[in-house]
């Protein structure tokens, strides 16, 4: 680790945490908190690569190892901003007191059950955050400090535990199962590996890169031009068309996305095929359920587009994770032997942490996290149900992302939804219910709190000089803390001394059902109604997902050339997948034709074009944000989406 790389990484960590919040909350321009590889880091990192290309010609450029370290610090810091973490976190801990009223009776239903140290409970303080403080008013440190410190400790523990998990599984996923890590592969196309200078300047000289860049940039740059005059018609390149199949059937979405297309290019063809096939099957399944009038109630927040396929997908995900653990049993045995017996025949020299350190840290962080949730109010049964579900969802989605490269994806279920419907109101007391509500601070948008991004950290670290890898752990942990502090400070400051968080235009703070208010409205209504029963119909579909996936593994073993991968069923219920399914289909068709008529050589030649598509899209979005910042502050335009 060089001093200049560390300093640039620190600056990047602060910048990628703050500028997306500024763009979204203040300018009202494109949001950068969507993807598992966020535009928050991609845009400034591409600018750094351009500057580095110029410096490299003078012999002063950053090496590939330095660039990768900077990218890793930025990727991790980007996990803290917006609806990745801080948006939902601050919304959940401030909404109960601010939105409490005599009509909703939250004071009695919620505030009497929520531990005071876990939220900002003073109504006057949250009023200042949502509406702004009067001029000259001192900041109310006492009301904010306690919840921020406790939750900050929990987030750090959760982050460290996740980093330990991906460190332990790095060898299994990369060397034993040979997963493609499409997101890491795409980044390495830009940076190169150890001993190399950055390769963006080589891509820029490639004709196919220029074609991909030029076409996409020209299409997307038209909109910022049209903003200047009503006489220039908007092109609206972010297509989002709904394709209706029949009455009662969910619509299919045609919404091509450049980022999804670029990273899906590095994904195996049978995985792409399985994703769109199983998504189509789930759409047909929901349509048939609707036509036959089989009602299961509404889906919980941030889950699937229909409860049946959400629980079915979660059943599939359970088998997917358990099968993955079974396949990794030899490796995990070696990890345990190395951790507790220091087995000489197990080599962990390539890992970010020694196996002993990773295992012990994971145990300590898990104990702290469990005690933290217990102190929030979760008793034994709900705690076990929620924690086990969360582990499966986090590990499963991380494993899926490193195989599929799906930058936009949610889990089909949340730990809260599973716990509610597994135990019913008889197993969920009011105290447990409010504790589950508080858990939406880190398990809200169902993208997981960053383990999907962290899964790429050990893979990318292997592209660095070997003697510098162990320093990555400290660097990315520091970046996470720095990003968390930076974006929390910015958001709280702008809320109290700026426009007020209610005016940010974010679902986290504007009273929307998709934010903190929605969490507490659902929680309060269920406590008040006191009639939620065990969701046997949902559990039935979970069982269907389990059995179907077991059958799929059997079919895959017996007929390996059939091309049906269980991963498609495991994510088929994800609501966000609906936005990306057209991109997946497009890439699948393209890759089938490429391998049919050109083989591996043509596939390799196509890499510069897809990287050009990615860079051209991000360049146009960057121009749009700059235009909004200069000429349309507070009235910005959304160019970037799922």
N, C-alpha and C positions, 0 to 999 in steps of 0.2 A: 504494500500500500504506500503510495507516494503522497507527500504533503499536498501537492497541487490537486491530485485526484480527490483527496479527502475534503479539501476546502471547497472545490467545485461541487462535490457531492452534498456538502452541508448547505451550500447556497441553493442547490437544486431541490433539496428536501423541503426547505422553507418555501421556496417559490411554488413548487407543484402542489403544496398544501393550500396556499393562500389564493393564487390567481384564479383557480376554478371557482372558489367561493365568491371572489370579487366579480368574475364574469357572470355568474348565475344570479347572485343576490343583488348586486348593485347595478351592473350594466344590463342585466336581463338578457344576456346573449346565450350562446350555446353552453349547455351543461357538459362537464367533462368527468362526471362521476358514474358513468354507465358501466364500462367494460371491466373485465378481469385484467386486461391490460389497458389502463386508462389513457385517454387522450391527454390527460393532465400531464403525463410524463412524456408521451410520444412527441408532442408538438415541441416543447423546449429541447428535448433530446435531439430531434432532427435538426433544429437550429444549431445546437452544439456541434453536431457532426459536420454541418456545412462550414462552420468556423474552423473546425479541426482539419478539414480537407485543405483549407488554405494554409494553415500553419504547417501541415505535414509536408507541403511542397518546399518549405524552408527548413525542414528537419527539426521542427519544434512541436510537432503534433503529439497528441495524447496516444499512448499505445492502446491496443485492444483491451488489455487487462484493466487499464485506467478507465476506459470508456464503459466497460462492463460494470465496474464498481459503481460508477456514477449512475448508470442505468438502474442498478439494483437498489441503491439508496433512494432514488426517485420513485421507482415502482412501489416500494414499501411505504414511503411517505404519502404517496397518492391514495393509499388505502384509508387514510384518516379523514379525507375531505368529503363534504357533501353527504349524499345519502349512502355512501359507503359506511360511515360510522358517525361522525360528529352531528350531522343533520338529524338523524333519528335519535341519537343519544340526547342531545339538548332538547329536542322536542318532547321526548318521553319524560324527562325529569322536570320539565317546567309546565307542561300542559295541565296536570291535575289541579294545581293551585290556581293557575291563570283562568282556565275555562270552567272552574267550579262555579255553580250558581244555585240559587234556590230551586230553579226548575229541574235541573238534572240531579240535584242532591248528592253531588260528588263528595261534598264535605263529609257526609256521614258514610257513604258507601265506600269511598276510596281512601280519603285522607286519614281516616281513623285506622286504616289497616296498613298503609304504606309506612315503612320505617322512615322517620324524619331525616335521618342522615343520608338517605339514598336519593332525595329529590330536593329541589329548591322549593321549600314549603311556604315561604313568606309571600303572600299575594302581592304586596307592594313591590317586592323585588322582581317577580316575574312580570308584573305590569310594566316595570321599567325596561325589561328585556324585550317585551313584545311591542311596546308603544314608544319607547325612548324615555330617558330621564330628563327632568327639567334642567335647564342650563345651570351649571355650577354645582350640581348635586354630586357628592362623592360616591365613588363606586362601592357597593355593599359587599365588601370582601367576605365578611363572616358568613353570609348566607350561601355564597358560591363555593367557598374553599373546601368545606367538608365533603359534599357530594363529588366534587371534581377530583379530590385526592383519592377517595375510596374507589370510585369508578376507574380512575387512571391506573391504580394498582391492579385492579382486576383486568383491565384491557392489556396491560403489559404482561401479566401472567398468561393470559390467553394467547397473546402473540408469541411468547417464548415457548409455550407448550406446542403451538402449531409449528413453529420452526423446528422443534425437536422431532415432531412426527415426520415432517417431510425430509429431515436429515436421515432418519432411520430408514425411510422407504426409498431414498434416492437410488441406491444400488439395485434394489429389487425392480423398480420401475424402469430404470435406464439400462442396466446391464443384463438382468435376468429376463425381463419381459420385453425389453427393447421398445419401449413406447416412444413415439416420435417427438413429443414435446413441441408441437407446432409453433406455439408462441415464442419459445426460446429459439427455435430454428429461424423464425422470421427476424428476430432481433439480431441474431448472429450474421444474417445476410447483410446487415447494416454496419456492424462493428468489426467483424472478423473475429478470429480466435487468438490465443496467446502467441506472441511473437510476430503478429501482423499489425499493420496500420489499418484504420477504419476503411471499410470497403464501399462506403457510400459514393466516394468519388469514382470508383470503378463502375458502379451501377449507373451513375449519371452519364457515363460515356457509352453505355449500352443502348443500341437503337430501340430494342423492345421496351426498355425502361422508359425511354423518352416517349414512346407511343402510349404506353399505359398512363404515364403521368400527364401527358398533354391532353389526352381525350377526357380523362376524369376531371382534371383541373378546369378545362374549358367548360365542361358541363356545369360544374358546381360554382364556378366563379361568376356565372351569369346573374345569380340571385343578388350578391352584393352590389353589382352594377345596377340592377333594377330598383334597388332601394332608393336611389338618388332621384328618381323621377317616376311619376305615375304613368308617363307616356311609354315607359319601357316595361313590357309585360314580364312578370315573373315566370321563370321556367319551372320552378319547384322540382328540382332533381331528386329530392328525397321522396321517392314514390312510395305510397302506401295505399294499395288498392285491396278491397275486400271482394273475395270470390265466393259467392253463395252457391252451395250445392243443391239444397232443397229446404223446404220448410222444416224448421226444428233442428236443422244441422248447423253446427258452428261454421262460421265462414273461414275460408283459407285466406291468408294474407300474402300478397305479393309486395314485398318491401326489400328490394336488394340493398345490401349494405357493403360498402367497400372494405371495411375492416373485417367483416365476417368472411367475405370472399377471399381476401388476401391470406388470412391465417388458415382457412379451410383448405387451401391449396396444398398445405403441408400435411393434411390428414389422410389416412388410408382410405381408399375408395370404398371398401366394404363397410367401414364405419359411417361414411357419408350416406351410403345407400340405406343403411339400417335406420339412420336418424329420420330421413324423410319418409320412408315406408311406414315406420311405426307411428310417426306423427299423423300420417294420413289415416291409419287404422284407428287411432284414438279419436280423431274427428268423426269418423263414421260410427264408432262405438257410442259416442256422446249423442250423436244424432238419432241413433236407434233408441237409446234410452229415453230421449225426449219424446220421440214419436209414440213410444209405448207408455208414456206417462209415468215412468219410474222416477220418483222425486226423492232426493237425498238431502235437501236443504242447500243453502248457499255455501260456497267455499270460504274458508277463513282468509284473513288478509295475507297477501303476498304468498299465495300458494298456486294451485293450478287453475285452469279456466273452468274446471268442473270437478267436484269432489271425487267422483268415481275414478277418473283417470289419475288424479293426484295421488290417491291412496294406492291405486294399482301400481303406479310408477314407484312409489315409496317401497312397496313390497318387492318390486324388482330390484330396487337399489339395495335393500337389505341383503338379498341373495348375491348381488354384484359385489358388495363389500365383503361379505363372509367368504365368498369364493376367492376373492383376491387375497384375503388373509390365509386361506388354506393353501393357495398356490405359493404364498410367501413364507410358509411355515418353517422351511429349512433356514431361510435367511433370518427370520425373526428369532429362531432358536440360537443362531450364531450371535445375534445382537445381544440376547440375554446372557449367553455364555461370556461374551466379551465384557459386558457391563458388570456382572457379578463375580466372575471367576477369572477375568483377564486372560481369556484363552489366547494363546500365542498364534494359533493357526487362523485367527480371524483378523483381517487387515482393515482398519478404519482410517488409514492415513489420508485417504482422499476426501474424507467427509469434513463438513464445516465444523462439526463438534465430534469429539470422541463418543463412541457409543455409550460409555459409562456416564459421561456428562449429560448426554441427551436423555438417557433413561432416568437418571436421578432428577434432572431438572423437570422432566415431564411429570414425574410422580409428585414432586413438591408443588408444582403449579396446579396440578389437578386437585390436590388436597386443598390448596388455598381457594381455588375456584368453587369447589364443592361447598366449603364452609361459607364462602361469600353468598352463594345462592341460598344456603340454609338460613343465613342471617337475614336475607331478604324476605324470608317467610315460607320457603318451600319445605314441606315435610318429606318423609322418606320416599313414599310411593311416587308422588309427582316429581320429586327430584331425580329419582332413578329413571323414570320414563322420559323426562325432558332431557336429561344428560345423555342417556344412551342414544336417543334419537338424534341429538345434536352431533354426537361423535360420528354416527353413521352418515348423516347428511354432509358434514364437513369433509370427512375422509373420502366419501364417495364422490362428491363434486370435485375435489382436488384431483382424484384419480381420473375422472372423466375429462377434466380440462386438459390434463397433460397428454391425453390420448386424442381428443377431438379438436383442441384449439378453439373451442367456442368462446369467443371473447364476451359474448352477451348470453348469459344463461343464469337461471335461478334454480333452486331446488324445487321439487314438485310439492313440498310440504314444509312446514316449520315444526320445530320441537314443541311449540306452544299448542298448535292445532292438534298434533298427535296426542298430547297429554290430555287436553280437554275432552276429546272424543273417545279416548281409551278408557278414562276413569269416570267420565260423567260428573255432574255436579256433586254427587255423593262423595266422590274422591277428591274433589277440588273445593276446598273451603274458600271463604272470602279472602283469607290471608294468602293461601296458595294462588288464588286467581290474580291478586295484585302483584305477587312476586313474578308470575308468568308475564304480566304486563310489563314489569320493569325489565324483563329479559329481552324485550324488543329493542333495547338499547344496542345490542350487538347481534341479534338474530331477527332483524326486521325485514329488510329487502330480500332476504333468502338468497343472497349471493355469497353468504358466509363472510366472516370478518377477516378476509384476506388470506386464508390458507391456500386458496387456488393460485394466488399470485406468489405466495411463499414457496409453493411447490416447484417453481421455476428457479428459485434462488440457488439451490445446490447444483442444478443442471448448468446454469450459466456460470457459476463459480468454477466449474471444471474447465471452462474455456480460458481461465486466467492462469497466470504463472502459479505453479503448485505451492511455492513457499508463501504466497500471499493469500491463500484461500481462507485460512483460519481467521484472518482479520475481518473477513466479510461478516461474520456473525455479529461482532461488536459494531461494525459500521451500520448494518441494516437495523439493528436494535436501536442505536442512537438516532437513526433517521426516523424510525417510527415514533419515538418519544418526541423528537423535535417537530415532526409534522403534526402530531396530536396537540402539542402545546400551541403551535403556531395557528392552526385553524380554529381551535377553541378560543384563543385570545381574540383573533380577528372577528369571529362570529359574535361573541359576547360583546365586544367593543362596538361593533356596528349596530348591534341590537340596542344597546343602551345609549350610545352617543351618536348614532347615525340615523338611519331611516326607521329603525324599529324592526324587529325580526318578523312581525306580522306582515310587513310590507316587502319582504324579500321575494315574494312570489314562489316560495318553496312550500311543497305539501307538508313539510316537517313543522311549519310554524303558522300556516294561514288558516288553521281550523279544518283542513281537508280530512276526509275519512281515510286518506292514504298516509297520514302522518300520525303524530303522537295523539292527537285528539281521537282519531279512529280507533287506536289501540284502547284508550281508556273508555271510549263510548261502548265498545264491544264488551270490555271487561265488566263495566258497571251494569250493562243490560243483562248479562248472564248471571251476575250475582243477584240482581234484583228479581229476575224471573225465577231463578232457582228451580228450573225444570229441565235442564240439559241432561239427557240420558246417554248411556253408553252407545256410541255410534256403531251398532252391529252391521249395518249395511256398508259402512265405510271399511270396517274390519274385514268384511267378506271380500271386498275388492282388493284389499291388501293381500289377502290369501290368494286371490286369483293371480295377482302380480307375482307372488312367490312361486306358485306352481308353474305359471307360464315361463318364468325365467329359468327355472330348473329344467323344464323341457327344452328351452332354447339352447342351454348349454349342452344338453344331450344331443340335440340336432346338430349343433356346431361341431361337436366331437365326432359324430358319425358321418356328417356330410360337410367337411370343412370348406368346400368350394361353393357352398350355397350362398355365402355372403351375408347371412343374417347374424348380426352381432347383438348380444343382449343389451349393450349400452344404449341402443336406440329406444328400447322399451323403458329403461331406467330414467330417461329424461323426456319421454314423450308427453308427459303431463305438465311440463314446465310452461307457464303462460308466456314467458319471454321468448321461448323457442318459436312461437307462432310468427314473430317478427323476422326471425332469421331463416325460416325453413326454405323460402324461395332462394336465398343465397346458397344454402346447402345444396339444393337441387341443381342450381346453375353450375356450381363447381363440380358436382358429381358427373353431370353430363359432359362437361369440358374435359375432365380427367379420363373418363371412359374413352372419349374420342382421341385424346392425346395418346394414351397407351395403346389404343387400337391401331392408330395409323403412324405413330412416331416413336413409340416405345419410351424407354427411360431417358434417352438422349433428348427427345423433344420436351419431356417433362422438365428436365434440368434447364433447358433453354428458356422455358416459360417462366422461371422464377423471377428474372428481372422485370418482366411485365407485371406480375402481380404485386411486386414491391413498388413499381411505378404507380399502380392503381392506389395502393395504400398511401404513398407519399403525396400523390396528387390530391387525394381527398383531404388529407390533413393540412396540406398547404392552403387549399381553398377555405377550409374552416378557419384557419389562422387569419387569413385575410378578412373573413367575415367578422371575426371577433375584434380585430383592429379597427375595422370600419365602424362597428357598433360603439367601441370605446371612444372614438373621436367624434363621431357625428350623431350617434343615437344612444347616449348614456341614459339608462333607465327605460329605454324603449327598444331594446335589442331584438334580435331575430334568432330563432332556433334553427341551426343548420345541422346539428349533430344529434343523432338519436339511436335507438336500439337498432 
